[in-house]
Amino acid sequence: MKKKPNYKLRRTVALIIIILIIVIPILIINRARISRIPVLHKYKEYKEIVKTLYTVDYSNDEVKSIMETLNKKKKMDEIRYDYISSLKEKGYSKDTIAYILINLSKTEMTKLLNKKYDKDLEEYIKIEDFDYDKYDRYIAYQKKYPKLKKEDIVLRIELKVDLDNYDDAEEEKNPDSLLAYVNKHRYINKDYEPDDLVEMDDKYSNNYYGVNRLRSEAYEHFKEMVDAANNEGIYFLADTTYRSFDTQETIYSNYAYEHTSEETSLYAARPGYSEHELGTAIDVSNVWYIEEGDEEYEWIKRNAWKYGYILRYKKGKEEITKYAAEDWHIRYVGVKTATLIHNKGITFDEYWYKYVRKDK
Ligand SMILES: [Zn+2]
């Protein structure tokens, strides 16, 4: 019996032959181009970068880690080996070079390469919270306060002290926290009202214009503080405590109506931006608001921290708090925090930046 031809096999073989006839010439024609495909090109550049990094005295591990970081950040394309040698020639240290390669954009790097060695940059780069995007602001602030340490300059720029009041403002999303931070660049929602406000007794509060309210924990500690002061023959009361957004709005517009915009900016807070809206701040008085030199003030300065209260707007710190000194304005933050702030002699702004923001 005659064997039936295997058409299926023949068809497959024919197809393979046709494909080879078409593909082989294309491969031959494009051979030159194919040999220059970007992967190989990149690999050469990659090798050059590694080679140059070794000339900057990095150890094996350091080179490995730099290359890994550059890859991870997809920055390999932005770097050329001669950038590295040029930075080295200018006199930058190896830490600075690594920082520049890893963190600066190509434009920023090029700008830097066109400038002389920058000693300030070398020092700023070592500071933990250094942010190159804010570098021009550091330098401007440094010109204004040449004696300030660079760490302090970085911190102050983070606190936005160089910006106009209310610029680049952020919302404090956790106003219930006893460490909520409100200032000229941080506000709380207009509808916020603490749910543990308690009415204050006449013994502790001047309720002449209406009964003052305070958050319960702050109130308990205020009572203890006043009792302790009374035992030493010192008398003072809470004069202004919690204010709602609406009340603050009225106060602010009345103040603004009667004062210059400069005074308003320094003494009053826009609605949403006042610590009194947190329900933990108190303006303390003894007939008048207490002031430096008053025995009540001296007592509070010495003892308030033991009850969890801090003097919020101190003399000499106006540049950081952005408020004129208010000797009568105290704020409850809890005993632990108040103790630390008292011992270190820092502002709540600095405390918040160093200890609260970092935890997030
Ligand atoms: Zn106040």
Residues whose N, C-alpha, C, O or C-beta is under 5 A from the ligand:
A	BS01	ZN	D283 H329
